[in-house]
Amino acid sequence: MTGLFRFLDHLLELGMPHLVAVPILLPLFTAALMLLLGEQRRRTKSFLSVVSGLVGLLAALALLRWVNAADTGSGAGSIGVYLPGNWRAPFGIVLVADRLSTMMVALTGGVAFAASIYSTSRWDRAGVHFHPLLQLQLMGLNGAFLTGDLFNLFVFFEVMLAASYGLLLHGSGRLRVQAGLHYVAINLAASSLFLVGAALLYGVTGTLNMADLGMRIAQLAPADRGLVHAAAAILATAFFAKAGAWPLNFWLVPAYSAAVSPVGAVFALLTKLGVYTVLRLWTVLFAPDTGASAQFGQAVLVATGLATLFVGALGIVGTQRLSNLAGFSVLISAGTLLAAIGLGQPAVWAGALYYLLTSTLAASAFFLLIDMIERWRNAGMSVAPHEAAGDAPFLSEDLSRLDDVNLDDDAQALYGRAIPAGIAFLGLGFVGCTLLLAGLPPLSGFVGKFAMLSGLLGAEQGITPAGWAFIALLIVSGFLSLIALSRTGIRHFWTQPHATLPSLPAVEVLPVAALLAACLALTLAAEPVMRHAAATAEGLRSPASYREAVLGARQLPGPTTQAGGSAR
């Protein structure tokens, strides 16, 4: 671990401030290079995707270490501001690396790295351009987390969504096409609302820079405040749709369950992007110092989160399909986070940020684990039950690997052998996901929920009725998740005879094990992670440091021309 920290420090010395742009530029250039290689070089493209994911993850961890290197006492830590066009904010494009954005970029890098490794087992060969699309989606996600203005947030949203359309349809099949059409339609409508809301906000305030917007909203005339609130409501509708909030979330479970497992694992990040956007804009635009607009929409945010949590809890106990269980788990986490944000208490936000990390890692691991369980329970004939409705044109009927595998002296594959430990891994992995998603001790899912409840119960101003509803739904949703997951585990591991042993390639086992190990690491390192989450929440409560860093970023001096025409 000490060696890793030294390497990250060395990377920071070499790369800052340009390291802020690496999570965006690296997947962009990697995707462009892959497209030049063509589909005949799939192994090379797989290698480039994995290497790019590793480098991007290290860059994200270096940024995360850098923002925590200095603490001003305000919770802001170090804030890296990068001006790609060398134009000062609010006039130019700005990328901002603070505690929240770097945490999300690091989380994205970890999940995408695991998914890219897992896909090399078979799924990257189920269609064309899998790895370029994955890299472009990674670029869109990282750009949305790092951008400091609304217009570029829209641009990165569209990059991410365009790539996700192709990834959702990867592998073909009737149900993927059907779910894809719904997914495209809802996101196109949400993007249209995004544009309308951003245009209205710009028309009233004259800026789209987030830091500048917060300052101008505080100075608005009373006659203009209603237009800003209307623009915020339109934007919130778009972000709620992307976050999977009720009643705009009926597309989510069919789409996520239809996607191939590595795509489903990455899609667990998409709802968190919607949650991140709500948290970022609400705390910057409607901070306590914004006058009459302070905390605008808080009641709607809490109610939407509670409704989403309620619907997700009912859905997870009412389904028996493994892939649907993962989708409803994503809904439960999204509802929990939205409601926790709406409560408006930094102590609750700190627990919610910790819960965001563990719930995303657990959901991604669950999507990958489901693929292995369903392939085993269906004797290798399909990766998921819904595949029976439409065959993948780029795979053989039994989804077998390519014939050019390495063989040993006995003509047996060097990977994917059926070993008794395979069932133990699947069972233990399923138990781990159950504990994490249901929020049971001793793993990090329980720590996150306990931190939110502790922050709420320890509030000086007492607990509101919405707070009591949140406590009740948080406990009930965990109980219903436990019932649903336990019932499914019993059906898959106990009540049916094991005619065959699972064949688990190392490239499938390692990503799942790594994601679950990351959740275990969050449990063991709960104290430092909670300190980071608490400092992040404090910085969100008082965004003055964020505004000062963004609006105070200076241009780099350019060459000046002397009288004789030479540059110095």
ROZA-17843 format. One record per residue (C-alpha): residue in three letters; x, y, z. Coordinates in steps of 0.1 Angstrom, whole numbers, plus 2048, in hexadecimal, padded with zeros to 3 digits. Each point is the difference from the previous one (the first is absolute). Example, Ala and Ser with C-alpha at 12.3 -4.5 7.8 and 13.67 -1.06 7.14 Angstrom:
<rs>
ALA87B7D384ESER80E8227F9
</rs>
This chain:
<rs>
MET800800800THR81D818808GLY80F7F97DELEU7DE8087EFPHE7FF821813ARG8238097F5PHE7F77F87DCLEU7E1816802ASP81481C80FHIS8197FE7E4LEU7E47FF7E6LEU7F3820810GLU8218127FELEU8037F87DBGLY7DC8057F6MET7EF81D813PRO7ED8147F6HIS7FC7ED7DFLEU7F77E0812VAL7DD80E806ALA7F97FB7DAVAL80F7DD7FEPRO7E07ED80AILE7EF8117E2LEU81C8007E6LEU80D7DD807PRO7E07ED7F7LEU7FA8177E3PHE8217F97F0THR7FE7DB808ALA7DE7FD7EFALA80D8137E1LEU81E7E87FEMET7E97E2803LEU7EA80C7E4LEU81F8027EALEU80A7DC808GLY7DF7F17F2GLU7ED7E280CGLN81C7E77F5ARG81680B81DARG7E87F881DARG81B7F2817THR81581F7FBLYS7E1816807SER7F87EC820PHE82480580CLEU7FF8257F9SER7DE803812VAL80E7EF81FVAL820814800SER7EE8207FBGLY7E87F781CLEU81D7F9817VAL8128217F8GLY7E0813803LEU7F97F1822LEU82380980CALA7FC8247F4ALA7DE802812LEU8107F3820ALA81C8197FDLEU7E781C7FDLEU7ED7F381EARG820800814TRP8088237F5VAL7DF81080AASN8047F0823ALA82480C804ALA7F682280DASP7E3809817THR7F7824804GLY7E77F881CSER7E38077EAGLY7FD7DD7F3ALA80B80A7DDGLY8237F3801SER8148077E1ILE7EB8097E2GLY8107FB7DEVAL7F38177E5TYR80B7FB7DCLEU7F98187E4PRO8027EC7DFGLY7FD81F7EAASN813817818TRP7E2816804ARG7F680A823ALA7DF7F580EPRO7E48077FBPHE8098077DBGLY8137E17F8ILE7FD7DA805VAL80B7F6823LEU8077DE80FVAL7FF7FD826ALA80F7E5815ASP7F3802824ARG7F97E581ALEU7DE7F67F1SER80A7FF7DBTHR8207ED806MET7EF7E7816MET7E77FA7E4VAL81B7FE7E5ALA8137E6815LEU7E07EC805THR7FA8017DBGLY8237F57F8GLY7FE7E2818VAL7DF7F37F2ALA8098067DCPHE8227EF805ALA7EF7E180FALA7E57FF7E4SER81A8037E4ILE8147E280ETYR7E07EB804SER7F58087DDTHR81F7F07F1SER7F37DE80AARG7E58007E5TRP7E981E7FFASP8178187EDARG7FC7E77E3ALA7DA801800GLY7FF81F7EAVAL81581B7F0HIS81281D810PHE7FA7F5824HIS82180F80EPRO7FE8217EDLEU7DD80580CLEU80A7F8824GLN81D8197FELEU7E981B7F2GLN7E77FA81CLEU81C802819MET80B8217F0GLY7DC80E803LEU7FD7F5824ASN82180F80BGLY7F98207EDALA7DE804810PHE8107FC823LEU81C8187F9THR7F081C7ECGLY7F8821811ASP7E580D7E9LEU7DD7F57F5PHE8068017DAASN81D7E8801LEU7ED7EB819PHE7E67FC7E5VAL81B7F87E6PHE8107E5816PHE7DD7F2808GLU7F97FC7DBVAL8227EF7FAMET7F97E881CLEU7DC7F97F4ALA80A7FB7DCALA8197E580BSER7E77F0817TYR7E77FC7E4GLY8197EA7EDLEU80B7EE81FLEU7DC7F880ALEU7FA7F07DEHIS8217ED801GLY7F87DB7FASER7E08077EDGLY7E07ED809ARG7DB80B800LEU7FF80A825ARG81F8157FDVAL7F18127E2GLN7DF805812ALA81180D820GLY8188157EBLEU7E38127EFHIS7F180A821TYR82280A80EVAL8078167E2ALA7DE810801ILE80180A825ASN82380D7FDLEU7F98147E1ALA7E3810812ALA81580781FSER81C80F7EASER7E68177F0LEU7F580C823PHE824805809LEU8058187E3VAL7E0813807GLY809804825ALA82480A7F8ALA7F481A7E6LEU7E780F818LEU81A80281CTYR8198117E8GLY7E58187F4VAL7FA80C824THR82380080FGLY8168047E1THR8187E380ALEU8017DA801ASN81F7FD816MET7F57EE820ALA814816818ASP7F58207EFLEU7DC7F4800GLY8007FD825MET80C824805ARG7E880F7E6ILE7E27ED80EALA806810822GLN7FF8237EFLEU7E17FA7EBALA7E3819800PRO7E07F180FALA7EF8027DEASP81A7E97F0ARG8017E681CGLY7E17EE7F4LEU8107FA7DEVAL81F7F1810HIS7EB7E9816ALA7ED7F57E0ALA8217F97EFALA80C7EC81EALA7E07EC800ILE8057F77DCLEU8247F6805ALA7F67EC81FTHR7E77EC7EAALA81C7F87E8PHE8187F581BPHE7E57EC812ALA7FA7EC7E1LYS8257F97FCALA8037F7825GLY7E37E77FEALA7E9814817TRP7DB7F7803PRO7EA8047EBLEU81A8037E4ASN8127DF807PHE7EA7E57F0TRP81A7FC7E4LEU81D7F9817VAL7FB7DC80BPRO7F77F27DEALA81E8127F0TYR8197F781ASER7F57DB801ALA8017FD7DAALA82380E7FDVAL81D7E7800SER8107FD822PRO81F8177FCVAL7EA81B7F2GLY7E77FC81DALA81E804818VAL8098217F0PHE7DC80B7FEALA7FF7FF826LEU8148207FDLEU7E78127EATHR7E680581BLYS81B80C817LEU80981B7E6GLY7DC80C802VAL803801826TYR8218117FFTHR7F281B7E9VAL7E3807817LEU81780281EARG8198177EELEU7E78187F2TRP7E980181ETHR81D808818VAL81081A7E9LEU7E28127F1PHE7E97FF81EALA81980281DPRO7F6811821ASP8108207F4THR7EA8047E1GLY7E5814811ALA7DC7F87F8SER80A7E27EAALA8137EE81CGLN7F67DB802PHE7E78047E3GLY7EE7DF7F9GLN80B7EE81FALA7DE7F2807VAL7FD7F27DDLEU8227F1801VAL7F97EE821ALA7DE7F47F3THR80E7F37DFGLY81C7ED812LEU7E87F0819ALA7E87F67E4THR81D7F17ECLEU80C7ED81EPHE7DC7F3807VAL7FB7F57DCGLY8237EF7FFALA7F97ED820LEU7DE7F37F3GLY8107F77DEILE81D7EC80FVAL7E97EB816GLY7E87FA7E3THR8197F37E7GLN8127DF7FEARG8178067E2LEU82480580ASER80681C7E7ASN7E181380CLEU80C7FD824ALA8208137F6GLY7EB81B7EEPHE7E980581ESER81F802816VAL80C81D7EBLEU7DE811805ILE8017FB825SER822810802ALA7F681D7EAGLY7E1807815THR8147FE820LEU81A8197F3LEU7E68197F3ALA7EC7FF821ALA820804814ILE80B81E7EBGLY7DE810804LEU8027FE826GLY81A81B7FDGLN8177F681DPRO8257FC7FBALA8027E4819VAL7E77EC7EBTRP81280A7E0ALA8207F180DGLY7F07DE806ALA7EF8037DELEU8218057EETYR80E7E2812TYR7E17EC7F7LEU80380C7DCLEU8237F07FDTHR7F67DE80FSER7DE7FD7EFTHR80F8077DDLEU81D7E7805ALA7E87E680DALA7E68057E4SER81C7FE7E6ALA80E7E080FPHE7DC7F2802PHE7FA8057DALEU8207ED7F8LEU7F97E5819ILE7DD7FB7F2ASP80F7F87DEMET8157E480EILE7E37F2815GLU7E78007E4ARG8197F07E8TRP8077E481AARG7DB7FA808ASN7F77FE7DBALA81C7E77F9GLY8128197EBMET7E48037E6SER7FB825807VAL80D81C815ALA7DD80C80APRO7DD7F27FCHIS7F581C7E9GLU81A7F67E7ALA7E97E47F5ALA7EA81A7EFGLY81C80B7E8ASP8217F17F7ALA820815800PRO80C7FF7DCPHE825803808LEU8017E2818SER7FB7DB7FCGLU7DF7F280DASP80F7F6822LEU814820803SER8207EC801ARG8228117FFLEU8158037E0ASP8127E07F5ASP822810802VAL8057FA825ASN8217F580FLEU8007DA807ASP8167EC817ASP80F7DE7F9ASP7DF7EF807ALA7EE8167E7GLN7EC81281BALA7FC825802LEU818811817TYR7E381680EGLY7DC7F9806ARG8047DD80FALA7E37F3815ILE80D800824PRO7EB7FA81FALA80C82180EGLY7EB8117E5ILE7DF7FA813ALA81080D820PHE80B8207EELEU7DD8067F2GLY7EF7F9821LEU818815814GLY7FE81C7E6PHE7DA7FF801VAL800801826GLY81881E7FFCYS7E98137E7THR7E27F8816LEU81080E81FLEU80C81F7EDLEU7E08087EEALA7E97F981EGLY817814817LEU8077E5819PRO81E7FF817PRO81D7FD800LEU80780D7DDSER8018237F2GLY7DB8017F5PHE7F77FF825VAL81A81B808GLY7F18187E6LYS7DC7FB80CPHE80B803825ALA8138207F8MET7E180F7F0LEU7E97F681DSER81A80D819GLY8028217EFLEU7DA8047FFLEU7FA7F5824GLY81C81680CALA7F28207F0GLU7FD81D817GLN7E080D7F0GLY7EE7DF806ILE7F17E87E7THR7E580B7E7PRO7E47E97F4ALA8137FC7E0GLY81E7F5815TRP7EB7E5812ALA7F37F47DEPHE8237FD7F3ILE80B7EC81FALA7E27E87FCLEU8057FB7DALEU8257FB804ILE7FB7E4819VAL7E27F17EESER8128017DEGLY81E7EE80FPHE7E97E580FLEU7ED7FB7DFSER8227FE7EDLEU80B7E5819ILE7E07EC7FAALA8028037DALEU8257F77FESER7FF7E4819ARG7E27F17EETHR8138017DFGLY8207F280FILE7ED7E380FARG7F07F87DFHIS8208017ECPHE8187F0819TRP7EC7E9816THR7DF7F47F0GLN80E7F57DEPRO8187E37FAHIS82280A7F3ALA8037EB7E1THR81F8127F4LEU81C814811PRO8048247F6SER81C8097E7LEU80F82180CPRO81C8107ECALA818815814VAL7F881F7ECGLU7DC7FD80DVAL8097F7824LEU81A81B806PRO7EA81E7F8VAL7E47F4817ALA8187F881BALA8118227FCLEU7DF813803LEU7F67EC81FALA82380580EALA7FC8267FBCYS7E07FE815LEU8137ED81AALA81B81B7FFLEU7E681B805THR7F57ED820LEU8237FC80EALA8098247F7ALA7DE80F80AGLU81081B816PRO8158117E5VAL7E67FC7E6MET7E680F817ARG81781D807HIS8038077DBALA7DA7FD7FCALA7FA81881EALA8198197F2THR7EF7FD7DEALA7DD80680FGLU80E81E813GLY80D80F7E0LEU7DF7FB7EFARG7ED81181DSER81681F7FBPRO80A8037DCALA813821804SER8217EF7FCTYR7F47EE7E0ARG7F58227F1GLU82081280AALA8167E57F1VAL7ED7FF7DFLEU7FB8257FBGLY82380880DALA8127E87E9ARG81A8137ECGLN80A7FE7DBLEU8237F47F7PRO81481C7F2GLY8057FD7DBPRO81E80C7EBTHR8028267FBTHR80C8107E0GLN81C819803ALA80381F7EAGLY8187EE7E8GLY7E77E47FBSER8117E5814ALA7EE7ED81BARG80C7FD823
</rs>
